[in-house]
Amino acid sequence: MVFNMILSSTLETLYMVFFSTIFSLILGFPFGILLVITKTGNIMEKPKLNQILEIIINTLRSFPFIILMICLFPLSRIIVGTTIGSTAAIVPLSISAAPFVARMVEGALNEIDKGLIEAASSMGANNLTIIFKVMIPETLPHIIHGITITVISLVGFSAMAGSIGAGGLGDLAIRFGYQRFKTDIMLYSVITIIVLVQILQSFGNYLSKKSLTINRKRFIFYSSLVFLFIIILSFLIKFL
């Protein structure tokens, strides 16, 4: 029985973390790129826009996750029809992680050699070409490393979300381990989270190193297949 509870909660956690990662990347990645290219001296100088983006991202990062999740309950209800459960938790998890993704992308893109951008620009490359053919490919290992950190942070956030009805390992540890004084369940939950983080970190490090040696197009193709498989698996876990 305990094993089934741990397994079910682990799958719920993976479901929340995976889709939160996808949506946070969709939300945060463009902001991260804009933060870099709109800075003074970059390819699309817009200091006022850059300042506005800085304020928005810093404001969102200032919110403690539990408070942000409660504030976003109405939005969760509008999007998924409920404020309880793992699917509802994806909304605040995605929004809370998006500013971290933006800062991660900004930090990675700031590492690129300005000479590469100037060379591409002198050869007639437009802004989109510079971003997608020069800046992102050259900083891909750093970006993957940053995504790994984001995923691991989302594991922690999902555990906190369990305290207010999100499900997953955090919910299991609190409701059964803490409130019902079942120390073994709490211990198993913590160990499972530790193992999960170790696996995710190792996988992220592997992808980061692999992106340095493998053909970029082939790497993106194989990564897309992995993501597609995980999406299908997540839906099967949740709805079957």
C-alpha positions as CSV (number, residue, x, y, z in Angstrom):
1,M,0.0,0.0,0.0
2,V,2.8,2.4,0.9
3,F,4.6,1.7,-2.3
4,N,1.4,2.4,-4.4
5,M,1.0,5.7,-2.6
6,I,4.6,6.7,-3.2
7,L,4.4,5.6,-6.9
8,S,1.1,7.5,-7.5
9,S,2.4,10.7,-5.8
10,T,5.7,10.5,-7.7
11,L,3.8,10.3,-11.0
12,E,1.7,13.2,-10.0
13,T,4.8,15.2,-9.1
14,L,6.4,14.4,-12.5
15,Y,3.2,15.4,-14.2
16,M,3.1,18.8,-12.5
17,V,6.9,19.4,-13.0
18,F,7.0,18.4,-16.7
19,F,4.1,20.6,-17.8
20,S,5.1,23.5,-15.6
21,T,8.5,23.4,-17.1
22,I,7.1,23.4,-20.7
23,F,4.8,26.4,-19.9
24,S,7.4,28.3,-17.9
25,L,9.8,28.0,-20.9
26,I,7.1,29.2,-23.2
27,L,6.4,32.2,-21.0
28,G,9.9,33.0,-19.8
29,F,12.2,32.3,-22.8
30,P,11.0,35.2,-24.9
31,F,11.3,37.6,-21.9
32,G,14.9,36.4,-21.4
33,I,15.8,37.0,-25.0
34,L,14.2,40.5,-24.9
35,L,16.1,41.3,-21.7
36,V,19.3,40.8,-23.6
37,I,18.6,42.2,-27.0
38,T,17.0,45.4,-25.7
39,K,19.9,46.4,-23.5
40,T,22.0,49.4,-24.5
41,G,24.6,48.4,-27.0
42,N,22.8,45.2,-28.2
43,I,21.1,44.4,-31.5
44,M,17.7,46.0,-30.6
45,E,18.3,48.8,-28.2
46,K,15.2,49.8,-26.3
47,P,16.2,51.0,-22.8
48,K,12.6,51.9,-21.7
49,L,11.2,48.5,-22.7
50,N,14.2,46.8,-21.0
51,Q,13.4,48.7,-17.8
52,I,9.7,47.7,-17.9
53,L,10.7,44.0,-18.4
54,E,13.1,44.3,-15.5
55,I,10.3,45.6,-13.2
56,I,7.8,42.9,-14.2
57,I,10.3,40.1,-13.8
58,N,11.7,41.4,-10.4
59,T,8.1,41.9,-9.1
60,L,7.1,38.3,-10.0
61,R,10.3,36.9,-8.5
62,S,9.6,38.8,-5.2
63,F,6.4,36.8,-4.5
64,P,6.8,33.9,-2.1
65,F,5.4,30.8,-4.0
66,I,2.6,29.9,-1.5
67,I,1.3,33.5,-1.6
68,L,1.5,33.6,-5.4
69,M,-0.3,30.3,-5.7
70,I,-3.2,31.6,-3.5
71,C,-3.4,34.8,-5.5
72,L,-3.6,32.8,-8.8
73,F,-6.4,30.5,-7.6
74,P,-9.0,32.5,-9.6
75,L,-6.8,32.2,-12.7
76,S,-6.5,28.4,-12.1
77,R,-10.3,28.2,-11.8
78,I,-10.8,30.0,-15.1
79,I,-8.2,27.9,-17.0
80,V,-8.8,24.4,-15.6
81,G,-12.1,24.8,-13.8
82,T,-10.7,24.1,-10.3
83,T,-8.2,25.2,-7.7
84,I,-7.4,21.8,-6.3
85,G,-5.3,19.0,-7.8
86,S,-2.2,18.6,-9.8
87,T,-3.6,20.1,-13.0
88,A,-4.7,23.2,-11.2
89,A,-1.2,23.6,-9.7
90,I,0.4,23.7,-13.1
91,V,-0.9,27.3,-13.6
92,P,0.9,28.9,-10.6
93,L,3.9,26.7,-11.0
94,S,4.4,27.8,-14.5
95,I,3.9,31.5,-13.7
96,S,6.2,31.4,-10.7
97,A,9.0,29.7,-12.7
98,A,8.8,31.9,-15.7
99,P,10.8,34.8,-14.2
100,F,13.5,32.4,-13.2
101,V,13.6,31.0,-16.8
102,A,13.9,34.6,-18.1
103,R,16.8,35.3,-15.8
104,M,18.4,32.0,-16.7
105,V,18.2,32.7,-20.4
106,E,19.5,36.3,-19.9
107,G,22.5,35.0,-18.0
108,A,23.3,32.4,-20.6
109,L,23.0,34.8,-23.6
110,N,25.1,37.4,-21.8
111,E,28.0,34.9,-22.0
112,I,28.2,35.0,-25.8
113,D,31.2,36.7,-27.4
114,K,30.0,40.0,-28.8
115,G,32.4,39.5,-31.7
116,L,30.2,36.7,-33.0
117,I,27.2,38.9,-33.0
118,E,29.1,41.7,-34.7
119,A,30.4,39.2,-37.3
120,A,27.0,37.9,-38.1
121,S,25.6,41.4,-38.3
122,S,28.3,42.5,-40.7
123,M,27.5,39.6,-43.0
124,G,23.9,40.8,-43.3
125,A,22.1,38.6,-40.7
126,N,18.9,40.1,-39.4
127,N,18.0,40.1,-35.7
128,L,16.0,36.8,-35.8
129,T,18.9,35.1,-37.6
130,I,21.3,36.4,-35.0
131,I,19.1,35.2,-32.1
132,F,18.2,31.7,-33.5
133,K,21.3,30.9,-35.5
134,V,24.1,32.5,-33.3
135,M,23.0,33.4,-29.8
136,I,20.9,30.4,-28.8
137,P,23.1,27.7,-30.5
138,E,26.3,29.1,-29.0
139,T,24.9,29.2,-25.5
140,L,22.8,25.9,-25.6
141,P,24.9,24.1,-22.9
142,H,24.4,27.0,-20.5
143,I,20.7,27.2,-21.3
144,I,20.2,23.4,-20.7
145,H,22.0,23.8,-17.4
146,G,19.7,26.6,-16.4
147,I,16.6,24.6,-17.4
148,T,17.9,21.8,-15.2
149,I,18.0,24.1,-12.3
150,T,14.5,25.4,-13.1
151,V,13.2,21.8,-13.2
152,I,14.7,21.0,-9.8
153,S,13.3,24.2,-8.3
154,L,9.9,23.2,-9.7
155,V,10.2,19.9,-7.8
156,G,10.6,21.9,-4.6
157,F,7.7,24.2,-5.6
158,S,5.4,21.3,-6.3
159,A,6.2,19.8,-2.9
160,M,5.1,23.2,-1.3
161,A,2.0,23.3,-3.5
162,G,1.0,19.9,-1.9
163,S,0.4,21.8,1.3
164,I,-2.7,23.5,-0.2
165,G,-4.1,20.6,-2.1
166,A,-2.0,20.2,-5.2
167,G,-1.2,16.5,-4.8
168,G,2.1,14.9,-5.4
169,L,4.9,13.9,-2.9
170,G,4.5,17.1,-0.9
171,D,0.8,16.4,-0.3
172,L,1.6,12.8,0.6
173,A,4.3,13.9,3.1
174,I,2.0,16.5,4.8
175,R,-1.3,14.7,4.9
176,F,-0.2,11.2,5.7
177,G,3.3,11.7,7.0
178,Y,2.9,14.9,9.2
179,Q,-0.8,15.2,10.0
180,R,-1.3,11.5,10.7
181,F,2.1,11.0,12.4
182,K,3.3,8.4,9.9
183,T,7.0,9.0,10.0
184,D,7.8,6.2,7.5
185,I,5.6,7.8,4.8
186,M,7.3,11.2,5.3
187,L,10.7,9.6,5.2
188,Y,9.9,7.7,2.0
189,S,8.5,10.9,0.4
190,V,11.7,12.8,1.3
191,I,14.0,10.0,0.0
192,T,11.9,9.8,-3.2
193,I,12.3,13.6,-3.8
194,I,16.1,13.4,-3.2
195,V,16.4,10.5,-5.7
196,L,14.2,12.3,-8.2
197,V,16.4,15.5,-7.9
198,Q,19.6,13.4,-8.3
199,I,18.2,11.8,-11.5
200,L,17.1,15.0,-13.0
201,Q,20.4,16.7,-12.3
202,S,22.4,13.9,-13.7
203,F,20.2,13.8,-16.9
204,G,20.5,17.6,-17.2
205,N,24.3,17.4,-16.9
206,Y,24.4,14.7,-19.5
207,L,22.3,16.7,-22.0
208,S,24.5,19.8,-21.4
209,K,27.7,17.9,-22.1
210,K,26.1,16.1,-25.1
211,S,25.0,19.3,-26.7
212,L,28.7,20.3,-27.0
213,T,29.6,17.3,-29.2
214,I,26.5,16.1,-31.0
215,N,25.2,17.8,-34.2
216,R,22.8,20.5,-33.0
217,K,20.0,19.6,-35.4
218,R,20.2,16.0,-34.5
219,F,20.3,16.9,-30.8
220,I,17.1,19.1,-31.1
221,F,15.4,16.3,-33.1
222,Y,16.1,13.6,-30.5
223,S,15.2,16.0,-27.6
224,S,11.9,16.7,-29.3
225,L,11.2,13.0,-29.5
226,V,12.0,12.6,-25.8
227,F,9.7,15.5,-24.9
228,L,6.9,14.0,-27.1
229,F,7.2,10.7,-25.4
230,I,7.1,12.3,-21.9
231,I,4.0,14.3,-22.9
232,I,2.2,11.2,-24.1
233,L,3.3,9.3,-20.9
234,S,2.2,12.2,-18.7
235,F,-1.3,12.2,-20.2
236,L,-1.5,8.4,-19.8
237,I,-0.5,8.7,-16.2
238,K,-3.0,11.4,-15.5
239,F,-6.1,10.3,-17.4
240,L,-5.9,6.5,-17.6
